[in-house]
Amino acid sequence: MKDPKPLPSKPAPKSGLNAEIQARIGHQLRAMYDDVVKQGVPDRFADLIRKLDAGEPPGTDGEGLPQNSIGRD
């Protein structure tokens, strides 16, 4: 049996974006990112980060009790 002939190779398609398109995309991404940064961190996330930094397990109050405990005053 003969080995099958290899298929003729095709030139690789040209890929990439020109510098002007890259600059436009970069400008738009920076503008969107700036909007996200300006929104700040929601209070609930900031509280969670503070608790994690303090070594408290998530979902507990400062005393280690679940936040939604029944019968808490």
mmJSON file of the N, C-alpha and C atoms, coordinates in Angstrom:
{"data_MODEL":{"atom_site":{
"group_PDB":["ATOM","ATOM","ATOM","ATOM","ATOM","ATOM","ATOM","ATOM","ATOM","ATOM","ATOM","ATOM","ATOM","ATOM","ATOM","ATOM","ATOM","ATOM","ATOM","ATOM","ATOM","ATOM","ATOM","ATOM","ATOM","ATOM","ATOM","ATOM","ATOM","ATOM","ATOM","ATOM","ATOM","ATOM","ATOM","ATOM","ATOM","ATOM","ATOM","ATOM","ATOM","ATOM","ATOM","ATOM","ATOM","ATOM","ATOM","ATOM","ATOM","ATOM","ATOM","ATOM","ATOM","ATOM","ATOM","ATOM","ATOM","ATOM","ATOM","ATOM","ATOM","ATOM","ATOM","ATOM","ATOM","ATOM","ATOM","ATOM","ATOM","ATOM","ATOM","ATOM","ATOM","ATOM","ATOM","ATOM","ATOM","ATOM","ATOM","ATOM","ATOM","ATOM","ATOM","ATOM","ATOM","ATOM","ATOM","ATOM","ATOM","ATOM","ATOM","ATOM","ATOM","ATOM","ATOM","ATOM","ATOM","ATOM","ATOM","ATOM","ATOM","ATOM","ATOM","ATOM","ATOM","ATOM","ATOM","ATOM","ATOM","ATOM","ATOM","ATOM","ATOM","ATOM","ATOM","ATOM","ATOM","ATOM","ATOM","ATOM","ATOM","ATOM","ATOM","ATOM","ATOM","ATOM","ATOM","ATOM","ATOM","ATOM","ATOM","ATOM","ATOM","ATOM","ATOM","ATOM","ATOM","ATOM","ATOM","ATOM","ATOM","ATOM","ATOM","ATOM","ATOM","ATOM","ATOM","ATOM","ATOM","ATOM","ATOM","ATOM","ATOM","ATOM","ATOM","ATOM","ATOM","ATOM","ATOM","ATOM","ATOM","ATOM","ATOM","ATOM","ATOM","ATOM","ATOM","ATOM","ATOM","ATOM","ATOM","ATOM","ATOM","ATOM","ATOM","ATOM","ATOM","ATOM","ATOM","ATOM","ATOM","ATOM","ATOM","ATOM","ATOM","ATOM","ATOM","ATOM","ATOM","ATOM","ATOM","ATOM","ATOM","ATOM","ATOM","ATOM","ATOM","ATOM","ATOM","ATOM","ATOM","ATOM","ATOM","ATOM","ATOM","ATOM","ATOM","ATOM","ATOM","ATOM","ATOM","ATOM","ATOM","ATOM","ATOM","ATOM","ATOM","ATOM","ATOM"],
"id":[1,2,3,4,5,6,7,8,9,10,11,12,13,14,15,16,17,18,19,20,21,22,23,24,25,26,27,28,29,30,31,32,33,34,35,36,37,38,39,40,41,42,43,44,45,46,47,48,49,50,51,52,53,54,55,56,57,58,59,60,61,62,63,64,65,66,67,68,69,70,71,72,73,74,75,76,77,78,79,80,81,82,83,84,85,86,87,88,89,90,91,92,93,94,95,96,97,98,99,100,101,102,103,104,105,106,107,108,109,110,111,112,113,114,115,116,117,118,119,120,121,122,123,124,125,126,127,128,129,130,131,132,133,134,135,136,137,138,139,140,141,142,143,144,145,146,147,148,149,150,151,152,153,154,155,156,157,158,159,160,161,162,163,164,165,166,167,168,169,170,171,172,173,174,175,176,177,178,179,180,181,182,183,184,185,186,187,188,189,190,191,192,193,194,195,196,197,198,199,200,201,202,203,204,205,206,207,208,209,210,211,212,213,214,215,216,217,218,219],
"type_symbol":["N","C","C","N","C","C","N","C","C","N","C","C","N","C","C","N","C","C","N","C","C","N","C","C","N","C","C","N","C","C","N","C","C","N","C","C","N","C","C","N","C","C","N","C","C","N","C","C","N","C","C","N","C","C","N","C","C","N","C","C","N","C","C","N","C","C","N","C","C","N","C","C","N","C","C","N","C","C","N","C","C","N","C","C","N","C","C","N","C","C","N","C","C","N","C","C","N","C","C","N","C","C","N","C","C","N","C","C","N","C","C","N","C","C","N","C","C","N","C","C","N","C","C","N","C","C","N","C","C","N","C","C","N","C","C","N","C","C","N","C","C","N","C","C","N","C","C","N","C","C","N","C","C","N","C","C","N","C","C","N","C","C","N","C","C","N","C","C","N","C","C","N","C","C","N","C","C","N","C","C","N","C","C","N","C","C","N","C","C","N","C","C","N","C","C","N","C","C","N","C","C","N","C","C","N","C","C","N","C","C","N","C","C","N","C","C","N","C","C"],
"label_atom_id":["N","CA","C","N","CA","C","N","CA","C","N","CA","C","N","CA","C","N","CA","C","N","CA","C","N","CA","C","N","CA","C","N","CA","C","N","CA","C","N","CA","C","N","CA","C","N","CA","C","N","CA","C","N","CA","C","N","CA","C","N","CA","C","N","CA","C","N","CA","C","N","CA","C","N","CA","C","N","CA","C","N","CA","C","N","CA","C","N","CA","C","N","CA","C","N","CA","C","N","CA","C","N","CA","C","N","CA","C","N","CA","C","N","CA","C","N","CA","C","N","CA","C","N","CA","C","N","CA","C","N","CA","C","N","CA","C","N","CA","C","N","CA","C","N","CA","C","N","CA","C","N","CA","C","N","CA","C","N","CA","C","N","CA","C","N","CA","C","N","CA","C","N","CA","C","N","CA","C","N","CA","C","N","CA","C","N","CA","C","N","CA","C","N","CA","C","N","CA","C","N","CA","C","N","CA","C","N","CA","C","N","CA","C","N","CA","C","N","CA","C","N","CA","C","N","CA","C","N","CA","C","N","CA","C","N","CA","C","N","CA","C","N","CA","C","N","CA","C","N","CA","C","N","CA","C"],
"label_alt_id":[null,null,null,null,null,null,null,null,null,null,null,null,null,null,null,null,null,null,null,null,null,null,null,null,null,null,null,null,null,null,null,null,null,null,null,null,null,null,null,null,null,null,null,null,null,null,null,null,null,null,null,null,null,null,null,null,null,null,null,null,null,null,null,null,null,null,null,null,null,null,null,null,null,null,null,null,null,null,null,null,null,null,null,null,null,null,null,null,null,null,null,null,null,null,null,null,null,null,null,null,null,null,null,null,null,null,null,null,null,null,null,null,null,null,null,null,null,null,null,null,null,null,null,null,null,null,null,null,null,null,null,null,null,null,null,null,null,null,null,null,null,null,null,null,null,null,null,null,null,null,null,null,null,null,null,null,null,null,null,null,null,null,null,null,null,null,null,null,null,null,null,null,null,null,null,null,null,null,null,null,null,null,null,null,null,null,null,null,null,null,null,null,null,null,null,null,null,null,null,null,null,null,null,null,null,null,null,null,null,null,null,null,null,null,null,null,null,null,null],
"label_comp_id":["MET","MET","MET","LYS","LYS","LYS","ASP","ASP","ASP","PRO","PRO","PRO","LYS","LYS","LYS","PRO","PRO","PRO","LEU","LEU","LEU","PRO","PRO","PRO","SER","SER","SER","LYS","LYS","LYS","PRO","PRO","PRO","ALA","ALA","ALA","PRO","PRO","PRO","LYS","LYS","LYS","SER","SER","SER","GLY","GLY","GLY","LEU","LEU","LEU","ASN","ASN","ASN","ALA","ALA","ALA","GLU","GLU","GLU","ILE","ILE","ILE","GLN","GLN","GLN","ALA","ALA","ALA","ARG","ARG","ARG","ILE","ILE","ILE","GLY","GLY","GLY","HIS","HIS","HIS","GLN","GLN","GLN","LEU","LEU","LEU","ARG","ARG","ARG","ALA","ALA","ALA","MET","MET","MET","TYR","TYR","TYR","ASP","ASP","ASP","ASP","ASP","ASP","VAL","VAL","VAL","VAL","VAL","VAL","LYS","LYS","LYS","GLN","GLN","GLN","GLY","GLY","GLY","VAL","VAL","VAL","PRO","PRO","PRO","ASP","ASP","ASP","ARG","ARG","ARG","PHE","PHE","PHE","ALA","ALA","ALA","ASP","ASP","ASP","LEU","LEU","LEU","ILE","ILE","ILE","ARG","ARG","ARG","LYS","LYS","LYS","LEU","LEU","LEU","ASP","ASP","ASP","ALA","ALA","ALA","GLY","GLY","GLY","GLU","GLU","GLU","PRO","PRO","PRO","PRO","PRO","PRO","GLY","GLY","GLY","THR","THR","THR","ASP","ASP","ASP","GLY","GLY","GLY","GLU","GLU","GLU","GLY","GLY","GLY","LEU","LEU","LEU","PRO","PRO","PRO","GLN","GLN","GLN","ASN","ASN","ASN","SER","SER","SER","ILE","ILE","ILE","GLY","GLY","GLY","ARG","ARG","ARG","ASP","ASP","ASP"],
"label_asym_id":["A","A","A","A","A","A","A","A","A","A","A","A","A","A","A","A","A","A","A","A","A","A","A","A","A","A","A","A","A","A","A","A","A","A","A","A","A","A","A","A","A","A","A","A","A","A","A","A","A","A","A","A","A","A","A","A","A","A","A","A","A","A","A","A","A","A","A","A","A","A","A","A","A","A","A","A","A","A","A","A","A","A","A","A","A","A","A","A","A","A","A","A","A","A","A","A","A","A","A","A","A","A","A","A","A","A","A","A","A","A","A","A","A","A","A","A","A","A","A","A","A","A","A","A","A","A","A","A","A","A","A","A","A","A","A","A","A","A","A","A","A","A","A","A","A","A","A","A","A","A","A","A","A","A","A","A","A","A","A","A","A","A","A","A","A","A","A","A","A","A","A","A","A","A","A","A","A","A","A","A","A","A","A","A","A","A","A","A","A","A","A","A","A","A","A","A","A","A","A","A","A","A","A","A","A","A","A","A","A","A","A","A","A","A","A","A","A","A","A"],
"label_entity_id":["1","1","1","1","1","1","1","1","1","1","1","1","1","1","1","1","1","1","1","1","1","1","1","1","1","1","1","1","1","1","1","1","1","1","1","1","1","1","1","1","1","1","1","1","1","1","1","1","1","1","1","1","1","1","1","1","1","1","1","1","1","1","1","1","1","1","1","1","1","1","1","1","1","1","1","1","1","1","1","1","1","1","1","1","1","1","1","1","1","1","1","1","1","1","1","1","1","1","1","1","1","1","1","1","1","1","1","1","1","1","1","1","1","1","1","1","1","1","1","1","1","1","1","1","1","1","1","1","1","1","1","1","1","1","1","1","1","1","1","1","1","1","1","1","1","1","1","1","1","1","1","1","1","1","1","1","1","1","1","1","1","1","1","1","1","1","1","1","1","1","1","1","1","1","1","1","1","1","1","1","1","1","1","1","1","1","1","1","1","1","1","1","1","1","1","1","1","1","1","1","1","1","1","1","1","1","1","1","1","1","1","1","1","1","1","1","1","1","1"],
"label_seq_id":[1,1,1,2,2,2,3,3,3,4,4,4,5,5,5,6,6,6,7,7,7,8,8,8,9,9,9,10,10,10,11,11,11,12,12,12,13,13,13,14,14,14,15,15,15,16,16,16,17,17,17,18,18,18,19,19,19,20,20,20,21,21,21,22,22,22,23,23,23,24,24,24,25,25,25,26,26,26,27,27,27,28,28,28,29,29,29,30,30,30,31,31,31,32,32,32,33,33,33,34,34,34,35,35,35,36,36,36,37,37,37,38,38,38,39,39,39,40,40,40,41,41,41,42,42,42,43,43,43,44,44,44,45,45,45,46,46,46,47,47,47,48,48,48,49,49,49,50,50,50,51,51,51,52,52,52,53,53,53,54,54,54,55,55,55,56,56,56,57,57,57,58,58,58,59,59,59,60,60,60,61,61,61,62,62,62,63,63,63,64,64,64,65,65,65,66,66,66,67,67,67,68,68,68,69,69,69,70,70,70,71,71,71,72,72,72,73,73,73],
"pdbx_PDB_ins_code":[null,null,null,null,null,null,null,null,null,null,null,null,null,null,null,null,null,null,null,null,null,null,null,null,null,null,null,null,null,null,null,null,null,null,null,null,null,null,null,null,null,null,null,null,null,null,null,null,null,null,null,null,null,null,null,null,null,null,null,null,null,null,null,null,null,null,null,null,null,null,null,null,null,null,null,null,null,null,null,null,null,null,null,null,null,null,null,null,null,null,null,null,null,null,null,null,null,null,null,null,null,null,null,null,null,null,null,null,null,null,null,null,null,null,null,null,null,null,null,null,null,null,null,null,null,null,null,null,null,null,null,null,null,null,null,null,null,null,null,null,null,null,null,null,null,null,null,null,null,null,null,null,null,null,null,null,null,null,null,null,null,null,null,null,null,null,null,null,null,null,null,null,null,null,null,null,null,null,null,null,null,null,null,null,null,null,null,null,null,null,null,null,null,null,null,null,null,null,null,null,null,null,null,null,null,null,null,null,null,null,null,null,null,null,null,null,null,null,null],
"Cartn_x":[0.809,0.0,0.864,0.464,1.227,0.744,1.659,1.282,0.493,-0.575,-1.334,-0.474,-0.712,0.051,-0.412,0.52,0.108,-0.665,-1.611,-2.376,-1.481,-1.705,-0.868,-1.132,-0.067,-0.219,-0.729,-1.618,-2.169,-1.401,-1.237,-0.569,-1.424,-0.76,-1.473,-2.23,-3.471,-4.212,-3.552,-3.634,-3.051,-3.889,-3.244,-3.974,-3.433,-4.186,-3.758,-4.538,-4.448,-5.147,-4.129,-4.469,-3.512,-3.463,-2.48,-2.233,-3.4,-4.069,-5.195,-6.354,-6.66,-7.75,-7.385,-6.134,-5.695,-5.815,-5.453,-5.538,-6.99,-7.892,-9.316,-9.87,-9.532,-9.999,-9.443,-8.179,-7.564,-8.23,-8.54,-9.203,-10.583,-11.343,-12.686,-12.625,-11.66,-11.526,-11.16,-10.256,-9.888,-11.087,-11.895,-13.072,-14.059,-14.28,-15.197,-14.626,-13.34,-12.708,-12.781,-12.558,-12.633,-14.026,-15.066,-16.431,-16.638,-16.092,-16.234,-15.497,-14.3,-13.499,-14.195,-14.817,-15.499,-16.699,-17.265,-18.434,-18.085,-16.854,-16.44,-16.881,-16.547,-16.863,-18.159,-19.142,-20.378,-20.084,-20.907,-20.701,-20.64,-21.491,-21.492,-20.173,-19.555,-18.27,-17.176,-17.237,-16.244,-16.335,-17.577,-17.749,-17.171,-17.428,-16.908,-15.379,-14.784,-13.316,-12.763,-13.412,-12.962,-13.035,-14.122,-14.273,-13.21,-12.945,-11.925,-10.546,-10.259,-8.974,-8.847,-9.977,-9.966,-9.969,-10.085,-10.067,-11.429,-12.492,-13.834,-14.31,-14.993,-15.538,-16.661,-16.766,-17.832,-19.203,-20.183,-21.537,-21.772,-20.836,-21.015,-20.941,-21.459,-21.307,-19.956,-19.676,-18.386,-18.136,-19.198,-19.056,-18.967,-18.917,-18.825,-20.172,-21.26,-22.6,-23.108,-23.913,-24.475,-25.273,-25.235,-25.913,-27.43,-27.978,-29.419,-29.87,-29.242,-29.604,-31.035,-31.757,-33.122,-33.011,-33.823,-33.84,-32.775,-32.048,-31.055,-31.741,-31.293,-31.859,-31.088],
"Cartn_y":[-1.173,0.0,1.252,2.225,3.463,4.441,5.247,6.312,7.366,7.891,8.938,10.18,10.861,12.082,13.18,13.962,15.064,16.104,16.719,17.776,18.983,19.705,20.892,21.9,22.499,23.449,24.786,25.382,26.685,27.735,28.904,29.953,30.32,30.598,30.958,32.263,32.317,33.563,34.69,35.89,37.038,37.332,37.4,37.661,38.919,39.418,40.604,41.825,42.829,44.073,45.177,46.115,47.2,48.092,48.951,49.769,50.695,51.224,52.136,51.412,50.209,49.431,49.048,48.638,48.301,49.507,50.681,51.888,52.212,52.051,52.314,51.333,50.07,49.064,49.385,49.722,50.06,51.255,52.265,53.466,53.111,52.31,51.921,51.05,50.142,49.299,50.135,51.098,51.966,52.783,53.27,54.064,53.2,51.972,51.082,50.728,50.454,50.096,51.262,52.472,53.659,53.781,53.518,53.578,52.564,51.373,50.328,50.735,51.275,51.679,52.809,53.734,54.856,54.404,53.251,52.77,52.397,52.03,51.67,50.265,49.9,48.568,48.658,47.793,47.815,47.558,48.153,48.029,46.577,45.733,44.333,43.631,43.991,43.399,43.942,45.241,45.848,45.221,44.983,44.337,42.924,42.197,40.833,40.841,41.758,41.855,42.181,43.116,43.445,42.219,41.447,40.255,39.213,39.035,38.065,38.502,39.793,40.312,40.136,40.223,40.089,38.621,37.698,36.276,35.716,36.473,35.977,35.135,34.023,33.238,34.013,33.895,34.594,34.133,35.035,34.687,34.716,35.278,35.357,36.805,37.065,38.406,38.473,39.518,39.68,38.678,37.996,37.029,35.595,35.41,34.074,33.397,34.112,33.556,33.817,32.903,33.166,34.457,35.214,36.499,36.36,35.273,35.092,34.159,34.244,33.373,33.663,32.612,32.756,33.043,33.974,34.248,35.221,35.832,36.84,38.151,38.876,40.2,41.262],
"Cartn_z":[0.0,0.0,0.0,-0.76,-0.825,0.228,0.734,1.658,0.883,1.507,0.8,0.622,-0.499,-0.768,0.175,0.694,1.558,0.748,1.405,0.759,0.554,-0.547,-0.743,0.371,0.851,1.953,1.414,2.201,1.836,2.621,2.06,2.837,4.048,5.128,6.361,6.132,6.64,6.47,7.26,6.705,7.388,8.626,9.746,10.979,11.627,12.566,13.286,12.834,13.638,13.372,13.168,12.317,12.109,13.342,13.384,14.573,14.89,13.868,14.105,14.79,14.34,14.948,16.377,16.598,17.951,18.879,18.392,19.215,19.559,18.599,18.858,19.891,19.741,20.702,22.087,22.17,23.448,24.097,23.294,23.821,24.38,23.647,24.094,25.349,25.417,26.611,27.831,27.658,28.781,29.257,28.324,28.692,29.491,29.05,29.779,31.147,31.208,32.48,33.46,32.973,33.84,34.454,33.671,34.195,35.314,35.147,36.169,37.446,37.301,38.454,39.222,38.502,39.142,39.972,39.653,40.387,41.821,42.079,43.43,43.81,45.029,45.545,46.352,46.053,46.843,48.326,49.2,50.646,51.089,50.538,50.996,50.664,49.525,49.192,50.1,50.382,51.271,52.66,53.161,54.464,54.45,53.372,53.26,53.265,52.547,52.506,53.884,54.592,55.957,56.864,56.759,57.6,57.26,55.983,55.586,56.071,55.973,56.464,57.973,58.704,60.161,60.593,59.632,59.962,60.327,60.105,60.384,59.208,59.501,58.396,57.702,56.375,55.664,56.149,56.161,56.555,58.04,58.802,60.251,60.692,61.892,62.441,63.15,63.831,64.496,65.603,66.091,67.179,66.675,65.357,64.803,64.638,64.896,64.753,63.342,62.799,61.483,61.496,60.428,60.364,60.447,60.015,59.995,61.109,62.261,63.386,63.847,64.149,64.677,66.158,66.653,68.087,68.532,67.611,68.016,68.262,69.249,69.546,68.867],
"occupancy":[1.0,1.0,1.0,1.0,1.0,1.0,1.0,1.0,1.0,1.0,1.0,1.0,1.0,1.0,1.0,1.0,1.0,1.0,1.0,1.0,1.0,1.0,1.0,1.0,1.0,1.0,1.0,1.0,1.0,1.0,1.0,1.0,1.0,1.0,1.0,1.0,1.0,1.0,1.0,1.0,1.0,1.0,1.0,1.0,1.0,1.0,1.0,1.0,1.0,1.0,1.0,1.0,1.0,1.0,1.0,1.0,1.0,1.0,1.0,1.0,1.0,1.0,1.0,1.0,1.0,1.0,1.0,1.0,1.0,1.0,1.0,1.0,1.0,1.0,1.0,1.0,1.0,1.0,1.0,1.0,1.0,1.0,1.0,1.0,1.0,1.0,1.0,1.0,1.0,1.0,1.0,1.0,1.0,1.0,1.0,1.0,1.0,1.0,1.0,1.0,1.0,1.0,1.0,1.0,1.0,1.0,1.0,1.0,1.0,1.0,1.0,1.0,1.0,1.0,1.0,1.0,1.0,1.0,1.0,1.0,1.0,1.0,1.0,1.0,1.0,1.0,1.0,1.0,1.0,1.0,1.0,1.0,1.0,1.0,1.0,1.0,1.0,1.0,1.0,1.0,1.0,1.0,1.0,1.0,1.0,1.0,1.0,1.0,1.0,1.0,1.0,1.0,1.0,1.0,1.0,1.0,1.0,1.0,1.0,1.0,1.0,1.0,1.0,1.0,1.0,1.0,1.0,1.0,1.0,1.0,1.0,1.0,1.0,1.0,1.0,1.0,1.0,1.0,1.0,1.0,1.0,1.0,1.0,1.0,1.0,1.0,1.0,1.0,1.0,1.0,1.0,1.0,1.0,1.0,1.0,1.0,1.0,1.0,1.0,1.0,1.0,1.0,1.0,1.0,1.0,1.0,1.0,1.0,1.0,1.0,1.0,1.0,1.0,1.0,1.0,1.0,1.0,1.0,1.0],
"B_iso_or_equiv":[0.0,0.0,0.0,0.0,0.0,0.0,0.0,0.0,0.0,0.0,0.0,0.0,0.0,0.0,0.0,0.0,0.0,0.0,0.0,0.0,0.0,0.0,0.0,0.0,0.0,0.0,0.0,0.0,0.0,0.0,0.0,0.0,0.0,0.0,0.0,0.0,0.0,0.0,0.0,0.0,0.0,0.0,0.0,0.0,0.0,0.0,0.0,0.0,0.0,0.0,0.0,0.0,0.0,0.0,0.0,0.0,0.0,0.0,0.0,0.0,0.0,0.0,0.0,0.0,0.0,0.0,0.0,0.0,0.0,0.0,0.0,0.0,0.0,0.0,0.0,0.0,0.0,0.0,0.0,0.0,0.0,0.0,0.0,0.0,0.0,0.0,0.0,0.0,0.0,0.0,0.0,0.0,0.0,0.0,0.0,0.0,0.0,0.0,0.0,0.0,0.0,0.0,0.0,0.0,0.0,0.0,0.0,0.0,0.0,0.0,0.0,0.0,0.0,0.0,0.0,0.0,0.0,0.0,0.0,0.0,0.0,0.0,0.0,0.0,0.0,0.0,0.0,0.0,0.0,0.0,0.0,0.0,0.0,0.0,0.0,0.0,0.0,0.0,0.0,0.0,0.0,0.0,0.0,0.0,0.0,0.0,0.0,0.0,0.0,0.0,0.0,0.0,0.0,0.0,0.0,0.0,0.0,0.0,0.0,0.0,0.0,0.0,0.0,0.0,0.0,0.0,0.0,0.0,0.0,0.0,0.0,0.0,0.0,0.0,0.0,0.0,0.0,0.0,0.0,0.0,0.0,0.0,0.0,0.0,0.0,0.0,0.0,0.0,0.0,0.0,0.0,0.0,0.0,0.0,0.0,0.0,0.0,0.0,0.0,0.0,0.0,0.0,0.0,0.0,0.0,0.0,0.0,0.0,0.0,0.0,0.0,0.0,0.0,0.0,0.0,0.0,0.0,0.0,0.0],
"pdbx_formal_charge":[null,null,null,null,null,null,null,null,null,null,null,null,null,null,null,null,null,null,null,null,null,null,null,null,null,null,null,null,null,null,null,null,null,null,null,null,null,null,null,null,null,null,null,null,null,null,null,null,null,null,null,null,null,null,null,null,null,null,null,null,null,null,null,null,null,null,null,null,null,null,null,null,null,null,null,null,null,null,null,null,null,null,null,null,null,null,null,null,null,null,null,null,null,null,null,null,null,null,null,null,null,null,null,null,null,null,null,null,null,null,null,null,null,null,null,null,null,null,null,null,null,null,null,null,null,null,null,null,null,null,null,null,null,null,null,null,null,null,null,null,null,null,null,null,null,null,null,null,null,null,null,null,null,null,null,null,null,null,null,null,null,null,null,null,null,null,null,null,null,null,null,null,null,null,null,null,null,null,null,null,null,null,null,null,null,null,null,null,null,null,null,null,null,null,null,null,null,null,null,null,null,null,null,null,null,null,null,null,null,null,null,null,null,null,null,null,null,null,null],
"auth_seq_id":[1,1,1,2,2,2,3,3,3,4,4,4,5,5,5,6,6,6,7,7,7,8,8,8,9,9,9,10,10,10,11,11,11,12,12,12,13,13,13,14,14,14,15,15,15,16,16,16,17,17,17,18,18,18,19,19,19,20,20,20,21,21,21,22,22,22,23,23,23,24,24,24,25,25,25,26,26,26,27,27,27,28,28,28,29,29,29,30,30,30,31,31,31,32,32,32,33,33,33,34,34,34,35,35,35,36,36,36,37,37,37,38,38,38,39,39,39,40,40,40,41,41,41,42,42,42,43,43,43,44,44,44,45,45,45,46,46,46,47,47,47,48,48,48,49,49,49,50,50,50,51,51,51,52,52,52,53,53,53,54,54,54,55,55,55,56,56,56,57,57,57,58,58,58,59,59,59,60,60,60,61,61,61,62,62,62,63,63,63,64,64,64,65,65,65,66,66,66,67,67,67,68,68,68,69,69,69,70,70,70,71,71,71,72,72,72,73,73,73],
"auth_comp_id":["MET","MET","MET","LYS","LYS","LYS","ASP","ASP","ASP","PRO","PRO","PRO","LYS","LYS","LYS","PRO","PRO","PRO","LEU","LEU","LEU","PRO","PRO","PRO","SER","SER","SER","LYS","LYS","LYS","PRO","PRO","PRO","ALA","ALA","ALA","PRO","PRO","PRO","LYS","LYS","LYS","SER","SER","SER","GLY","GLY","GLY","LEU","LEU","LEU","ASN","ASN","ASN","ALA","ALA","ALA","GLU","GLU","GLU","ILE","ILE","ILE","GLN","GLN","GLN","ALA","ALA","ALA","ARG","ARG","ARG","ILE","ILE","ILE","GLY","GLY","GLY","HIS","HIS","HIS","GLN","GLN","GLN","LEU","LEU","LEU","ARG","ARG","ARG","ALA","ALA","ALA","MET","MET","MET","TYR","TYR","TYR","ASP","ASP","ASP","ASP","ASP","ASP","VAL","VAL","VAL","VAL","VAL","VAL","LYS","LYS","LYS","GLN","GLN","GLN","GLY","GLY","GLY","VAL","VAL","VAL","PRO","PRO","PRO","ASP","ASP","ASP","ARG","ARG","ARG","PHE","PHE","PHE","ALA","ALA","ALA","ASP","ASP","ASP","LEU","LEU","LEU","ILE","ILE","ILE","ARG","ARG","ARG","LYS","LYS","LYS","LEU","LEU","LEU","ASP","ASP","ASP","ALA","ALA","ALA","GLY","GLY","GLY","GLU","GLU","GLU","PRO","PRO","PRO","PRO","PRO","PRO","GLY","GLY","GLY","THR","THR","THR","ASP","ASP","ASP","GLY","GLY","GLY","GLU","GLU","GLU","GLY","GLY","GLY","LEU","LEU","LEU","PRO","PRO","PRO","GLN","GLN","GLN","ASN","ASN","ASN","SER","SER","SER","ILE","ILE","ILE","GLY","GLY","GLY","ARG","ARG","ARG","ASP","ASP","ASP"],
"auth_asym_id":["A","A","A","A","A","A","A","A","A","A","A","A","A","A","A","A","A","A","A","A","A","A","A","A","A","A","A","A","A","A","A","A","A","A","A","A","A","A","A","A","A","A","A","A","A","A","A","A","A","A","A","A","A","A","A","A","A","A","A","A","A","A","A","A","A","A","A","A","A","A","A","A","A","A","A","A","A","A","A","A","A","A","A","A","A","A","A","A","A","A","A","A","A","A","A","A","A","A","A","A","A","A","A","A","A","A","A","A","A","A","A","A","A","A","A","A","A","A","A","A","A","A","A","A","A","A","A","A","A","A","A","A","A","A","A","A","A","A","A","A","A","A","A","A","A","A","A","A","A","A","A","A","A","A","A","A","A","A","A","A","A","A","A","A","A","A","A","A","A","A","A","A","A","A","A","A","A","A","A","A","A","A","A","A","A","A","A","A","A","A","A","A","A","A","A","A","A","A","A","A","A","A","A","A","A","A","A","A","A","A","A","A","A","A","A","A","A","A","A"],
"auth_atom_id":["N","CA","C","N","CA","C","N","CA","C","N","CA","C","N","CA","C","N","CA","C","N","CA","C","N","CA","C","N","CA","C","N","CA","C","N","CA","C","N","CA","C","N","CA","C","N","CA","C","N","CA","C","N","CA","C","N","CA","C","N","CA","C","N","CA","C","N","CA","C","N","CA","C","N","CA","C","N","CA","C","N","CA","C","N","CA","C","N","CA","C","N","CA","C","N","CA","C","N","CA","C","N","CA","C","N","CA","C","N","CA","C","N","CA","C","N","CA","C","N","CA","C","N","CA","C","N","CA","C","N","CA","C","N","CA","C","N","CA","C","N","CA","C","N","CA","C","N","CA","C","N","CA","C","N","CA","C","N","CA","C","N","CA","C","N","CA","C","N","CA","C","N","CA","C","N","CA","C","N","CA","C","N","CA","C","N","CA","C","N","CA","C","N","CA","C","N","CA","C","N","CA","C","N","CA","C","N","CA","C","N","CA","C","N","CA","C","N","CA","C","N","CA","C","N","CA","C","N","CA","C","N","CA","C","N","CA","C","N","CA","C","N","CA","C","N","CA","C","N","CA","C","N","CA","C"],
"pdbx_PDB_model_num":[1,1,1,1,1,1,1,1,1,1,1,1,1,1,1,1,1,1,1,1,1,1,1,1,1,1,1,1,1,1,1,1,1,1,1,1,1,1,1,1,1,1,1,1,1,1,1,1,1,1,1,1,1,1,1,1,1,1,1,1,1,1,1,1,1,1,1,1,1,1,1,1,1,1,1,1,1,1,1,1,1,1,1,1,1,1,1,1,1,1,1,1,1,1,1,1,1,1,1,1,1,1,1,1,1,1,1,1,1,1,1,1,1,1,1,1,1,1,1,1,1,1,1,1,1,1,1,1,1,1,1,1,1,1,1,1,1,1,1,1,1,1,1,1,1,1,1,1,1,1,1,1,1,1,1,1,1,1,1,1,1,1,1,1,1,1,1,1,1,1,1,1,1,1,1,1,1,1,1,1,1,1,1,1,1,1,1,1,1,1,1,1,1,1,1,1,1,1,1,1,1,1,1,1,1,1,1,1,1,1,1,1,1,1,1,1,1,1,1]
}}}
